[in-house]
Structure formats: structure tokens, C-alpha cells
């Protein structure tokens, strides 16, 4: 991988039912911004997306990871 990068994966799906039929599907993604720069502006831009919330941050192997939950 080349840094900075964004890694995402489907994390959760919720289906609501009415009259035994699905009427609302919500999918959540785990979005991780990985960057060498601890003061990168990329996490700020990701956090500004609608229905996005900050989950956690950590450092591993000298890389800064910012993890977000994004509903789509």
C-alpha cells in the first residue's frame, strides 16, 4: 500500500421489516484512514461526511490509524 490510504469494509447491515417484508436497509462501513502524518487533514475530511462518526485511533508500525463508522 501507498500511504496515505483509506481502507474500508462493510461492517454491519440492519434490515427493518413491516408486514413480513423489508422496508429499510442500512449498511454501515468501517473506514480506516492510514497515514504517516499524525496531523493529516484526511481524517477531518472523512469525519465531515454525512452519517459518519469517529470510532477510535491508534498507532501501529509507525502509522497513524483513524477509524470511522460510516452509514450509507
CHARMM internal coordinates of N, CA and C (Angstrom, degrees):
IC EDIT
DIST 1 N 1 CA 1.4446
DIST 1 CA 1 C 1.5197
ANGL 1 N 1 CA 1 C 109.51
DIST 1 C 2 N 1.3096
ANGL 1 CA 1 C 2 N 114.15
DIHE 1 N 1 CA 1 C 2 N 150.34
DIST 2 N 2 CA 1.4627
ANGL 1 C 2 N 2 CA 120.78
DIHE 1 CA 1 C 2 N 2 CA 173.01
DIST 2 CA 2 C 1.5254
ANGL 2 N 2 CA 2 C 107.30
DIHE 1 C 2 N 2 CA 2 C -104.37
DIST 2 C 3 N 1.3178
ANGL 2 CA 2 C 3 N 115.57
DIHE 2 N 2 CA 2 C 3 N 137.84
DIST 3 N 3 CA 1.4574
ANGL 2 C 3 N 3 CA 120.37
DIHE 2 CA 2 C 3 N 3 CA -176.73
DIST 3 CA 3 C 1.5103
ANGL 3 N 3 CA 3 C 109.57
DIHE 2 C 3 N 3 CA 3 C -107.77
DIST 3 C 4 N 1.3114
ANGL 3 CA 3 C 4 N 118.89
DIHE 3 N 3 CA 3 C 4 N 141.02
DIST 4 N 4 CA 1.4599
ANGL 3 C 4 N 4 CA 127.90
DIHE 3 CA 3 C 4 N 4 CA 7.52
DIST 4 CA 4 C 1.5271
ANGL 4 N 4 CA 4 C 111.08
DIHE 3 C 4 N 4 CA 4 C -76.96
DIST 4 C 5 N 1.3351
ANGL 4 CA 4 C 5 N 114.77
DIHE 4 N 4 CA 4 C 5 N 154.97
DIST 5 N 5 CA 1.4606
ANGL 4 C 5 N 5 CA 120.28
DIHE 4 CA 4 C 5 N 5 CA 177.35
DIST 5 CA 5 C 1.5236
ANGL 5 N 5 CA 5 C 109.73
DIHE 4 C 5 N 5 CA 5 C -146.72
DIST 5 C 6 N 1.3274
ANGL 5 CA 5 C 6 N 113.87
DIHE 5 N 5 CA 5 C 6 N 164.53
DIST 6 N 6 CA 1.4604
ANGL 5 C 6 N 6 CA 121.56
DIHE 5 CA 5 C 6 N 6 CA 176.02
DIST 6 CA 6 C 1.5178
ANGL 6 N 6 CA 6 C 107.06
DIHE 5 C 6 N 6 CA 6 C -123.29
DIST 6 C 7 N 1.3232
ANGL 6 CA 6 C 7 N 115.94
DIHE 6 N 6 CA 6 C 7 N 127.29
DIST 7 N 7 CA 1.4576
ANGL 6 C 7 N 7 CA 122.33
DIHE 6 CA 6 C 7 N 7 CA 178.06
DIST 7 CA 7 C 1.5257
ANGL 7 N 7 CA 7 C 107.08
DIHE 6 C 7 N 7 CA 7 C -116.49
DIST 7 C 8 N 1.3259
ANGL 7 CA 7 C 8 N 116.22
DIHE 7 N 7 CA 7 C 8 N 132.78
DIST 8 N 8 CA 1.4658
ANGL 7 C 8 N 8 CA 118.06
DIHE 7 CA 7 C 8 N 8 CA 179.67
DIST 8 CA 8 C 1.5153
ANGL 8 N 8 CA 8 C 110.43
DIHE 7 C 8 N 8 CA 8 C -136.38
DIST 8 C 9 N 1.3197
ANGL 8 CA 8 C 9 N 114.00
DIHE 8 N 8 CA 8 C 9 N 156.00
DIST 9 N 9 CA 1.4628
ANGL 8 C 9 N 9 CA 121.14
DIHE 8 CA 8 C 9 N 9 CA 178.32
DIST 9 CA 9 C 1.5251
ANGL 9 N 9 CA 9 C 108.75
DIHE 8 C 9 N 9 CA 9 C -153.01
DIST 9 C 10 N 1.3082
ANGL 9 CA 9 C 10 N 115.35
DIHE 9 N 9 CA 9 C 10 N 145.56
DIST 10 N 10 CA 1.4659
ANGL 9 C 10 N 10 CA 118.88
DIHE 9 CA 9 C 10 N 10 CA 174.93
DIST 10 CA 10 C 1.5182
ANGL 10 N 10 CA 10 C 107.33
DIHE 9 C 10 N 10 CA 10 C -65.90
DIST 10 C 11 N 1.3128
ANGL 10 CA 10 C 11 N 115.38
DIHE 10 N 10 CA 10 C 11 N 131.40
DIST 11 N 11 CA 1.4562
ANGL 10 C 11 N 11 CA 121.62
DIHE 10 CA 10 C 11 N 11 CA -170.80
DIST 11 CA 11 C 1.5232
ANGL 11 N 11 CA 11 C 112.62
DIHE 10 C 11 N 11 CA 11 C -112.70
DIST 11 C 12 N 1.3301
ANGL 11 CA 11 C 12 N 116.93
DIHE 11 N 11 CA 11 C 12 N -33.64
DIST 12 N 12 CA 1.4621
ANGL 11 C 12 N 12 CA 120.80
DIHE 11 CA 11 C 12 N 12 CA -172.94
DIST 12 CA 12 C 1.5241
ANGL 12 N 12 CA 12 C 108.25
DIHE 11 C 12 N 12 CA 12 C -162.77
DIST 12 C 13 N 1.3108
ANGL 12 CA 12 C 13 N 116.48
DIHE 12 N 12 CA 12 C 13 N 147.21
DIST 13 N 13 CA 1.4638
ANGL 12 C 13 N 13 CA 121.32
DIHE 12 CA 12 C 13 N 13 CA 173.86
DIST 13 CA 13 C 1.5191
ANGL 13 N 13 CA 13 C 108.21
DIHE 12 C 13 N 13 CA 13 C -135.94
DIST 13 C 14 N 1.3166
ANGL 13 CA 13 C 14 N 115.53
DIHE 13 N 13 CA 13 C 14 N 137.47
DIST 14 N 14 CA 1.4573
ANGL 13 C 14 N 14 CA 121.45
DIHE 13 CA 13 C 14 N 14 CA -179.49
DIST 14 CA 14 C 1.5261
ANGL 14 N 14 CA 14 C 108.22
DIHE 13 C 14 N 14 CA 14 C -125.88
DIST 14 C 15 N 1.3107
ANGL 14 CA 14 C 15 N 116.46
DIHE 14 N 14 CA 14 C 15 N 126.94
DIST 15 N 15 CA 1.4534
ANGL 14 C 15 N 15 CA 121.96
DIHE 14 CA 14 C 15 N 15 CA 177.66
DIST 15 CA 15 C 1.5140
ANGL 15 N 15 CA 15 C 108.56
DIHE 14 C 15 N 15 CA 15 C -117.36
DIST 15 C 16 N 1.3138
ANGL 15 CA 15 C 16 N 115.94
DIHE 15 N 15 CA 15 C 16 N 128.94
DIST 16 N 16 CA 1.4668
ANGL 15 C 16 N 16 CA 121.56
DIHE 15 CA 15 C 16 N 16 CA 176.75
DIST 16 CA 16 C 1.5177
ANGL 16 N 16 CA 16 C 108.15
DIHE 15 C 16 N 16 CA 16 C -104.27
DIST 16 C 17 N 1.3217
ANGL 16 CA 16 C 17 N 114.83
DIHE 16 N 16 CA 16 C 17 N 141.27
DIST 17 N 17 CA 1.4547
ANGL 16 C 17 N 17 CA 120.69
DIHE 16 CA 16 C 17 N 17 CA -175.75
DIST 17 CA 17 C 1.5183
ANGL 17 N 17 CA 17 C 111.35
DIHE 16 C 17 N 17 CA 17 C -118.66
DIST 17 C 18 N 1.3234
ANGL 17 CA 17 C 18 N 115.21
DIHE 17 N 17 CA 17 C 18 N 149.38
DIST 18 N 18 CA 1.4620
ANGL 17 C 18 N 18 CA 123.08
DIHE 17 CA 17 C 18 N 18 CA 171.22
DIST 18 CA 18 C 1.5194
ANGL 18 N 18 CA 18 C 106.81
DIHE 17 C 18 N 18 CA 18 C -143.97
DIST 18 C 19 N 1.3006
ANGL 18 CA 18 C 19 N 116.67
DIHE 18 N 18 CA 18 C 19 N 132.94
DIST 19 N 19 CA 1.4713
ANGL 18 C 19 N 19 CA 121.60
DIHE 18 CA 18 C 19 N 19 CA -177.65
DIST 19 CA 19 C 1.5291
ANGL 19 N 19 CA 19 C 111.32
DIHE 18 C 19 N 19 CA 19 C 53.10
DIST 19 C 20 N 1.3313
ANGL 19 CA 19 C 20 N 115.84
DIHE 19 N 19 CA 19 C 20 N 41.60
DIST 20 N 20 CA 1.4614
ANGL 19 C 20 N 20 CA 123.55
DIHE 19 CA 19 C 20 N 20 CA 177.61
DIST 20 CA 20 C 1.5293
ANGL 20 N 20 CA 20 C 114.26
DIHE 19 C 20 N 20 CA 20 C 62.62
DIST 20 C 21 N 1.3263
ANGL 20 CA 20 C 21 N 117.19
DIHE 20 N 20 CA 20 C 21 N 20.94
DIST 21 N 21 CA 1.4654
ANGL 20 C 21 N 21 CA 120.89
DIHE 20 CA 20 C 21 N 21 CA 177.78
DIST 21 CA 21 C 1.5275
ANGL 21 N 21 CA 21 C 108.82
DIHE 20 C 21 N 21 CA 21 C -130.94
DIST 21 C 22 N 1.3175
ANGL 21 CA 21 C 22 N 117.31
DIHE 21 N 21 CA 21 C 22 N 143.57
DIST 22 N 22 CA 1.4679
ANGL 21 C 22 N 22 CA 118.84
DIHE 21 CA 21 C 22 N 22 CA 178.28
DIST 22 CA 22 C 1.5245
ANGL 22 N 22 CA 22 C 110.81
DIHE 21 C 22 N 22 CA 22 C -71.07
DIST 22 C 23 N 1.3159
ANGL 22 CA 22 C 23 N 116.18
DIHE 22 N 22 CA 22 C 23 N 134.87
DIST 23 N 23 CA 1.4594
ANGL 22 C 23 N 23 CA 119.96
DIHE 22 CA 22 C 23 N 23 CA 178.10
DIST 23 CA 23 C 1.5222
ANGL 23 N 23 CA 23 C 112.80
DIHE 22 C 23 N 23 CA 23 C -123.14
DIST 23 C 24 N 1.3270
ANGL 23 CA 23 C 24 N 117.24
DIHE 23 N 23 CA 23 C 24 N -13.13
DIST 24 N 24 CA 1.4671
ANGL 23 C 24 N 24 CA 119.55
DIHE 23 CA 23 C 24 N 24 CA -178.65
DIST 24 CA 24 C 1.5271
ANGL 24 N 24 CA 24 C 108.55
DIHE 23 C 24 N 24 CA 24 C -148.66
DIST 24 C 25 N 1.3206
ANGL 24 CA 24 C 25 N 116.62
DIHE 24 N 24 CA 24 C 25 N 123.16
DIST 25 N 25 CA 1.4600
ANGL 24 C 25 N 25 CA 122.00
DIHE 24 CA 24 C 25 N 25 CA 176.25
DIST 25 CA 25 C 1.5204
ANGL 25 N 25 CA 25 C 108.84
DIHE 24 C 25 N 25 CA 25 C -118.62
DIST 25 C 26 N 1.3074
ANGL 25 CA 25 C 26 N 116.28
DIHE 25 N 25 CA 25 C 26 N 129.46
DIST 26 N 26 CA 1.4584
ANGL 25 C 26 N 26 CA 121.76
DIHE 25 CA 25 C 26 N 26 CA 178.10
DIST 26 CA 26 C 1.5262
ANGL 26 N 26 CA 26 C 107.84
DIHE 25 C 26 N 26 CA 26 C -125.52
DIST 26 C 27 N 1.3118
ANGL 26 CA 26 C 27 N 115.20
DIHE 26 N 26 CA 26 C 27 N 129.03
DIST 27 N 27 CA 1.4631
ANGL 26 C 27 N 27 CA 121.04
DIHE 26 CA 26 C 27 N 27 CA 179.32
DIST 27 CA 27 C 1.5176
ANGL 27 N 27 CA 27 C 109.01
DIHE 26 C 27 N 27 CA 27 C -114.72
DIST 27 C 28 N 1.3398
ANGL 27 CA 27 C 28 N 115.54
DIHE 27 N 27 CA 27 C 28 N 134.92
DIST 28 N 28 CA 1.4583
ANGL 27 C 28 N 28 CA 120.45
DIHE 27 CA 27 C 28 N 28 CA 177.86
DIST 28 CA 28 C 1.5172
ANGL 28 N 28 CA 28 C 108.38
DIHE 27 C 28 N 28 CA 28 C -113.05
DIST 28 C 29 N 1.3233
ANGL 28 CA 28 C 29 N 115.12
DIHE 28 N 28 CA 28 C 29 N 140.52
DIST 29 N 29 CA 1.4496
ANGL 28 C 29 N 29 CA 121.81
DIHE 28 CA 28 C 29 N 29 CA 178.07
DIST 29 CA 29 C 1.5215
ANGL 29 N 29 CA 29 C 109.91
DIHE 28 C 29 N 29 CA 29 C -117.75
DIST 29 C 30 N 1.3111
ANGL 29 CA 29 C 30 N 116.18
DIHE 29 N 29 CA 29 C 30 N 145.89
DIST 30 N 30 CA 1.4611
ANGL 29 C 30 N 30 CA 121.37
DIHE 29 CA 29 C 30 N 30 CA 170.25
DIST 30 CA 30 C 1.5242
ANGL 30 N 30 CA 30 C 106.08
DIHE 29 C 30 N 30 CA 30 C -97.17
DIST 30 C 31 N 1.3179
ANGL 30 CA 30 C 31 N 115.54
DIHE 30 N 30 CA 30 C 31 N 118.24
DIST 31 N 31 CA 1.4628
ANGL 30 C 31 N 31 CA 122.04
DIHE 30 CA 30 C 31 N 31 CA -178.01
DIST 31 CA 31 C 1.5247
ANGL 31 N 31 CA 31 C 107.48
DIHE 30 C 31 N 31 CA 31 C -112.46
DIST 31 C 32 N 1.3357
ANGL 31 CA 31 C 32 N 116.76
DIHE 31 N 31 CA 31 C 32 N 124.10
DIST 32 N 32 CA 1.4588
ANGL 31 C 32 N 32 CA 121.47
DIHE 31 CA 31 C 32 N 32 CA -179.85
DIST 32 CA 32 C 1.5230
ANGL 32 N 32 CA 32 C 109.27
DIHE 31 C 32 N 32 CA 32 C -118.06
DIST 32 C 33 N 1.3291
ANGL 32 CA 32 C 33 N 115.14
DIHE 32 N 32 CA 32 C 33 N 123.55
DIST 33 N 33 CA 1.4613
ANGL 32 C 33 N 33 CA 121.09
DIHE 32 CA 32 C 33 N 33 CA 174.64
DIST 33 CA 33 C 1.5181
ANGL 33 N 33 CA 33 C 106.50
DIHE 32 C 33 N 33 CA 33 C -96.67
DIST 33 C 34 N 1.3287
ANGL 33 CA 33 C 34 N 116.56
DIHE 33 N 33 CA 33 C 34 N 124.47
DIST 34 N 34 CA 1.4658
ANGL 33 C 34 N 34 CA 121.87
DIHE 33 CA 33 C 34 N 34 CA -179.23
DIST 34 CA 34 C 1.5196
ANGL 34 N 34 CA 34 C 107.57
DIHE 33 C 34 N 34 CA 34 C -117.68
DIST 34 C 35 N 1.3338
ANGL 34 CA 34 C 35 N 116.01
DIHE 34 N 34 CA 34 C 35 N 125.50
DIST 35 N 35 CA 1.4609
ANGL 34 C 35 N 35 CA 120.54
DIHE 34 CA 34 C 35 N 35 CA -176.64
DIST 35 CA 35 C 1.5182
ANGL 35 N 35 CA 35 C 109.66
DIHE 34 C 35 N 35 CA 35 C -151.62
DIST 35 C 36 N 1.3099
ANGL 35 CA 35 C 36 N 116.12
DIHE 35 N 35 CA 35 C 36 N 149.00
DIST 36 N 36 CA 1.4698
ANGL 35 C 36 N 36 CA 120.74
DIHE 35 CA 35 C 36 N 36 CA 175.69
DIST 36 CA 36 C 1.5300
ANGL 36 N 36 CA 36 C 111.00
DIHE 35 C 36 N 36 CA 36 C -74.61
DIST 36 C 37 N 1.3400
ANGL 36 CA 36 C 37 N 116.52
DIHE 36 N 36 CA 36 C 37 N -28.94
DIST 37 N 37 CA 1.4598
ANGL 36 C 37 N 37 CA 122.84
DIHE 36 CA 36 C 37 N 37 CA -177.06
DIST 37 CA 37 C 1.5353
ANGL 37 N 37 CA 37 C 109.94
DIHE 36 C 37 N 37 CA 37 C -83.65
DIST 37 C 38 N 1.3356
ANGL 37 CA 37 C 38 N 118.46
DIHE 37 N 37 CA 37 C 38 N 116.40
DIST 38 N 38 CA 1.4681
ANGL 37 C 38 N 38 CA 119.72
DIHE 37 CA 37 C 38 N 38 CA 179.61
DIST 38 CA 38 C 1.5264
ANGL 38 N 38 CA 38 C 113.10
DIHE 37 C 38 N 38 CA 38 C -69.37
DIST 38 C 39 N 1.3339
ANGL 38 CA 38 C 39 N 117.76
DIHE 38 N 38 CA 38 C 39 N -17.36
DIST 39 N 39 CA 1.4611
ANGL 38 C 39 N 39 CA 121.95
DIHE 38 CA 38 C 39 N 39 CA -179.09
DIST 39 CA 39 C 1.5261
ANGL 39 N 39 CA 39 C 111.89
DIHE 38 C 39 N 39 CA 39 C -107.73
DIST 39 C 40 N 1.2999
ANGL 39 CA 39 C 40 N 117.44
DIHE 39 N 39 CA 39 C 40 N 27.06
DIST 40 N 40 CA 1.4576
ANGL 39 C 40 N 40 CA 122.44
DIHE 39 CA 39 C 40 N 40 CA -179.86
DIST 40 CA 40 C 1.5255
ANGL 40 N 40 CA 40 C 110.62
DIHE 39 C 40 N 40 CA 40 C -61.24
DIST 40 C 41 N 1.3222
ANGL 40 CA 40 C 41 N 116.82
DIHE 40 N 40 CA 40 C 41 N 146.85
DIST 41 N 41 CA 1.4628
ANGL 40 C 41 N 41 CA 120.54
DIHE 40 CA 40 C 41 N 41 CA 177.58
DIST 41 CA 41 C 1.5284
ANGL 41 N 41 CA 41 C 112.17
DIHE 40 C 41 N 41 CA 41 C -89.64
DIST 41 C 42 N 1.3132
ANGL 41 CA 41 C 42 N 118.24
DIHE 41 N 41 CA 41 C 42 N -4.53
DIST 42 N 42 CA 1.4689
ANGL 41 C 42 N 42 CA 121.08
DIHE 41 CA 41 C 42 N 42 CA -179.81
DIST 42 CA 42 C 1.5311
ANGL 42 N 42 CA 42 C 111.84
DIHE 41 C 42 N 42 CA 42 C -62.74
DIST 42 C 43 N 1.3414
ANGL 42 CA 42 C 43 N 120.32
DIHE 42 N 42 CA 42 C 43 N -46.22
DIST 43 N 43 CA 1.4806
ANGL 42 C 43 N 43 CA 118.56
DIHE 42 CA 42 C 43 N 43 CA 177.83
DIST 43 CA 43 C 1.5283
ANGL 43 N 43 CA 43 C 113.24
DIHE 42 C 43 N 43 CA 43 C -59.69
DIST 43 C 44 N 1.3132
ANGL 43 CA 43 C 44 N 117.56
DIHE 43 N 43 CA 43 C 44 N -32.98
DIST 44 N 44 CA 1.4724
ANGL 43 C 44 N 44 CA 120.87
DIHE 43 CA 43 C 44 N 44 CA 178.91
DIST 44 CA 44 C 1.5218
ANGL 44 N 44 CA 44 C 109.82
DIHE 43 C 44 N 44 CA 44 C -65.89
DIST 44 C 45 N 1.3420
ANGL 44 CA 44 C 45 N 116.39
DIHE 44 N 44 CA 44 C 45 N -40.05
DIST 45 N 45 CA 1.4622
ANGL 44 C 45 N 45 CA 120.43
DIHE 44 CA 44 C 45 N 45 CA 179.19
DIST 45 CA 45 C 1.5290
ANGL 45 N 45 CA 45 C 111.37
DIHE 44 C 45 N 45 CA 45 C -69.30
DIST 45 C 46 N 1.3176
ANGL 45 CA 45 C 46 N 117.62
DIHE 45 N 45 CA 45 C 46 N -38.25
DIST 46 N 46 CA 1.4708
ANGL 45 C 46 N 46 CA 120.65
DIHE 45 CA 45 C 46 N 46 CA 178.10
DIST 46 CA 46 C 1.5215
ANGL 46 N 46 CA 46 C 109.65
DIHE 45 C 46 N 46 CA 46 C -66.73
DIST 46 C 47 N 1.3211
ANGL 46 CA 46 C 47 N 117.71
DIHE 46 N 46 CA 46 C 47 N -42.22
DIST 47 N 47 CA 1.4649
ANGL 46 C 47 N 47 CA 121.47
DIHE 46 CA 46 C 47 N 47 CA -178.96
DIST 47 CA 47 C 1.5264
ANGL 47 N 47 CA 47 C 111.83
DIHE 46 C 47 N 47 CA 47 C -64.75
DIST 47 C 48 N 1.3249
ANGL 47 CA 47 C 48 N 117.90
DIHE 47 N 47 CA 47 C 48 N -22.66
DIST 48 N 48 CA 1.4580
ANGL 47 C 48 N 48 CA 121.55
DIHE 47 CA 47 C 48 N 48 CA 179.83
DIST 48 CA 48 C 1.5285
ANGL 48 N 48 CA 48 C 112.83
DIHE 47 C 48 N 48 CA 48 C -79.21
DIST 48 C 49 N 1.3426
ANGL 48 CA 48 C 49 N 118.11
DIHE 48 N 48 CA 48 C 49 N -7.46
DIST 49 N 49 CA 1.4573
ANGL 48 C 49 N 49 CA 120.91
DIHE 48 CA 48 C 49 N 49 CA 178.89
DIST 49 CA 49 C 1.5292
ANGL 49 N 49 CA 49 C 110.34
DIHE 48 C 49 N 49 CA 49 C -66.96
DIST 49 C 50 N 1.3399
ANGL 49 CA 49 C 50 N 117.38
DIHE 49 N 49 CA 49 C 50 N 146.70
DIST 50 N 50 CA 1.4663
ANGL 49 C 50 N 50 CA 119.82
DIHE 49 CA 49 C 50 N 50 CA 177.79
DIST 50 CA 50 C 1.5319
ANGL 50 N 50 CA 50 C 111.25
DIHE 49 C 50 N 50 CA 50 C -60.61
DIST 50 C 51 N 1.3018
ANGL 50 CA 50 C 51 N 116.90
DIHE 50 N 50 CA 50 C 51 N 142.01
DIST 51 N 51 CA 1.4644
ANGL 50 C 51 N 51 CA 125.26
DIHE 50 CA 50 C 51 N 51 CA 178.13
DIST 51 CA 51 C 1.5237
ANGL 51 N 51 CA 51 C 112.98
DIHE 50 C 51 N 51 CA 51 C 59.79
DIST 51 C 52 N 1.3174
ANGL 51 CA 51 C 52 N 116.45
DIHE 51 N 51 CA 51 C 52 N 34.95
DIST 52 N 52 CA 1.4626
ANGL 51 C 52 N 52 CA 121.84
DIHE 51 CA 51 C 52 N 52 CA 179.21
DIST 52 CA 52 C 1.5265
ANGL 52 N 52 CA 52 C 108.94
DIHE 51 C 52 N 52 CA 52 C -116.98
DIST 52 C 53 N 1.3286
ANGL 52 CA 52 C 53 N 116.15
DIHE 52 N 52 CA 52 C 53 N 138.72
DIST 53 N 53 CA 1.4589
ANGL 52 C 53 N 53 CA 120.16
DIHE 52 CA 52 C 53 N 53 CA 177.16
DIST 53 CA 53 C 1.5221
ANGL 53 N 53 CA 53 C 109.80
DIHE 52 C 53 N 53 CA 53 C -137.29
DIST 53 C 54 N 1.3240
ANGL 53 CA 53 C 54 N 115.24
DIHE 53 N 53 CA 53 C 54 N 147.15
DIST 54 N 54 CA 1.4570
ANGL 53 C 54 N 54 CA 121.96
DIHE 53 CA 53 C 54 N 54 CA 179.26
DIST 54 CA 54 C 1.5204
ANGL 54 N 54 CA 54 C 108.86
DIHE 53 C 54 N 54 CA 54 C -75.29
DIST 54 C 55 N 1.3233
ANGL 54 CA 54 C 55 N 116.52
DIHE 54 N 54 CA 54 C 55 N 133.99
DIST 55 N 55 CA 1.4625
ANGL 54 C 55 N 55 CA 120.48
DIHE 54 CA 54 C 55 N 55 CA -179.09
DIST 55 CA 55 C 1.5245
ANGL 55 N 55 CA 55 C 111.08
DIHE 54 C 55 N 55 CA 55 C -105.06
DIST 55 C 56 N 1.3281
ANGL 55 CA 55 C 56 N 116.98
DIHE 55 N 55 CA 55 C 56 N -55.03
DIST 56 N 56 CA 1.4623
ANGL 55 C 56 N 56 CA 119.73
DIHE 55 CA 55 C 56 N 56 CA -178.88
DIST 56 CA 56 C 1.5237
ANGL 56 N 56 CA 56 C 109.39
DIHE 55 C 56 N 56 CA 56 C -167.26
DIST 56 C 57 N 1.3043
ANGL 56 CA 56 C 57 N 114.70
DIHE 56 N 56 CA 56 C 57 N 167.44
DIST 57 N 57 CA 1.4567
ANGL 56 C 57 N 57 CA 121.38
DIHE 56 CA 56 C 57 N 57 CA 175.51
DIST 57 CA 57 C 1.5188
ANGL 57 N 57 CA 57 C 109.31
DIHE 56 C 57 N 57 CA 57 C -137.37
DIST 57 C 58 N 1.3331
ANGL 57 CA 57 C 58 N 115.98
DIHE 57 N 57 CA 57 C 58 N 149.09
DIST 58 N 58 CA 1.4537
ANGL 57 C 58 N 58 CA 119.98
DIHE 57 CA 57 C 58 N 58 CA 177.61
DIST 58 CA 58 C 1.5267
ANGL 58 N 58 CA 58 C 109.31
DIHE 57 C 58 N 58 CA 58 C -158.50
DIST 58 C 59 N 1.3267
ANGL 58 CA 58 C 59 N 115.27
DIHE 58 N 58 CA 58 C 59 N 163.11
DIST 59 N 59 CA 1.4620
ANGL 58 C 59 N 59 CA 122.01
DIHE 58 CA 58 C 59 N 59 CA 177.50
DIST 59 CA 59 C 1.5179
ANGL 59 N 59 CA 59 C 107.87
DIHE 58 C 59 N 59 CA 59 C -114.98
DIST 59 C 60 N 1.3340
ANGL 59 CA 59 C 60 N 116.12
DIHE 59 N 59 CA 59 C 60 N 131.35
DIST 60 N 60 CA 1.4542
ANGL 59 C 60 N 60 CA 121.74
DIHE 59 CA 59 C 60 N 60 CA 177.36
DIST 60 CA 60 C 1.5261
ANGL 60 N 60 CA 60 C 108.57
DIHE 59 C 60 N 60 CA 60 C -141.84
DIST 60 C 61 N 1.3114
ANGL 60 CA 60 C 61 N 115.78
DIHE 60 N 60 CA 60 C 61 N 128.15
DIST 61 N 61 CA 1.4600
ANGL 60 C 61 N 61 CA 122.84
DIHE 60 CA 60 C 61 N 61 CA 179.29
DIST 61 CA 61 C 1.5226
ANGL 61 N 61 CA 61 C 112.04
DIHE 60 C 61 N 61 CA 61 C 54.36
DIST 61 C 62 N 1.3189
ANGL 61 CA 61 C 62 N 116.54
DIHE 61 N 61 CA 61 C 62 N 38.14
DIST 62 N 62 CA 1.4562
ANGL 61 C 62 N 62 CA 122.04
DIHE 61 CA 61 C 62 N 62 CA 177.17
DIST 62 CA 62 C 1.5171
ANGL 62 N 62 CA 62 C 114.57
DIHE 61 C 62 N 62 CA 62 C 76.65
DIST 62 C 63 N 1.3364
ANGL 62 CA 62 C 63 N 117.32
DIHE 62 N 62 CA 62 C 63 N 9.89
DIST 63 N 63 CA 1.4579
ANGL 62 C 63 N 63 CA 121.34
DIHE 62 CA 62 C 63 N 63 CA 179.32
DIST 63 CA 63 C 1.5261
ANGL 63 N 63 CA 63 C 109.43
DIHE 62 C 63 N 63 CA 63 C -114.27
DIST 63 C 64 N 1.3112
ANGL 63 CA 63 C 64 N 115.76
DIHE 63 N 63 CA 63 C 64 N 139.21
DIST 64 N 64 CA 1.4626
ANGL 63 C 64 N 64 CA 122.30
DIHE 63 CA 63 C 64 N 64 CA 179.32
DIST 64 CA 64 C 1.5241
ANGL 64 N 64 CA 64 C 109.12
DIHE 63 C 64 N 64 CA 64 C -89.55
DIST 64 C 65 N 1.3119
ANGL 64 CA 64 C 65 N 115.97
DIHE 64 N 64 CA 64 C 65 N 128.38
DIST 65 N 65 CA 1.4565
ANGL 64 C 65 N 65 CA 122.65
DIHE 64 CA 64 C 65 N 65 CA -179.64
DIST 65 CA 65 C 1.5313
ANGL 65 N 65 CA 65 C 108.34
DIHE 64 C 65 N 65 CA 65 C -116.10
DIST 65 C 66 N 1.3211
ANGL 65 CA 65 C 66 N 117.07
DIHE 65 N 65 CA 65 C 66 N 126.78
DIST 66 N 66 CA 1.4562
ANGL 65 C 66 N 66 CA 122.80
DIHE 65 CA 65 C 66 N 66 CA 172.72
DIST 66 CA 66 C 1.5158
ANGL 66 N 66 CA 66 C 107.29
DIHE 65 C 66 N 66 CA 66 C -118.72
DIST 66 C 67 N 1.3374
ANGL 66 CA 66 C 67 N 116.52
DIHE 66 N 66 CA 66 C 67 N 121.52
DIST 67 N 67 CA 1.4632
ANGL 66 C 67 N 67 CA 121.85
DIHE 66 CA 66 C 67 N 67 CA -174.47
DIST 67 CA 67 C 1.5196
ANGL 67 N 67 CA 67 C 109.12
DIHE 66 C 67 N 67 CA 67 C -107.94
DIST 67 C 68 N 1.3313
ANGL 67 CA 67 C 68 N 115.12
DIHE 67 N 67 CA 67 C 68 N 133.54
DIST 68 N 68 CA 1.4584
ANGL 67 C 68 N 68 CA 122.40
DIHE 67 CA 67 C 68 N 68 CA -178.56
DIST 68 CA 68 C 1.5215
ANGL 68 N 68 CA 68 C 109.36
DIHE 67 C 68 N 68 CA 68 C -126.41
DIST 68 C 69 N 1.3359
ANGL 68 CA 68 C 69 N 116.06
DIHE 68 N 68 CA 68 C 69 N 157.74
DIST 69 N 69 CA 1.4561
ANGL 68 C 69 N 69 CA 123.72
DIHE 68 CA 68 C 69 N 69 CA 172.17
DIST 69 CA 69 C 1.5354
ANGL 69 N 69 CA 69 C 106.09
DIHE 68 C 69 N 69 CA 69 C -111.12
DIST 69 C 70 N 1.3115
ANGL 69 CA 69 C 70 N 116.22
DIHE 69 N 69 CA 69 C 70 N 123.15
DIST 70 N 70 CA 1.4675
ANGL 69 C 70 N 70 CA 121.36
DIHE 69 CA 69 C 70 N 70 CA -176.50
DIST 70 CA 70 C 1.5172
ANGL 70 N 70 CA 70 C 109.43
DIHE 69 C 70 N 70 CA 70 C -124.82
DIST 70 C 71 N 1.3308
ANGL 70 CA 70 C 71 N 116.67
DIHE 70 N 70 CA 70 C 71 N 122.61
DIST 71 N 71 CA 1.4639
ANGL 70 C 71 N 71 CA 121.86
DIHE 70 CA 70 C 71 N 71 CA 177.17
DIST 71 CA 71 C 1.5059
ANGL 71 N 71 CA 71 C 108.97
DIHE 70 C 71 N 71 CA 71 C -94.89
DIST 71 C 72 N 1.3459
ANGL 71 CA 71 C 72 N 114.90
DIHE 71 N 71 CA 71 C 72 N 137.60
DIST 72 N 72 CA 1.4638
ANGL 71 C 72 N 72 CA 119.59
DIHE 71 CA 71 C 72 N 72 CA -177.94
DIST 72 CA 72 C 1.5006
ANGL 72 N 72 CA 72 C 109.57
DIHE 71 C 72 N 72 CA 72 C -139.35
END
COOR INIT
IC SEED 1 N 1 CA 1 C
IC BUILD
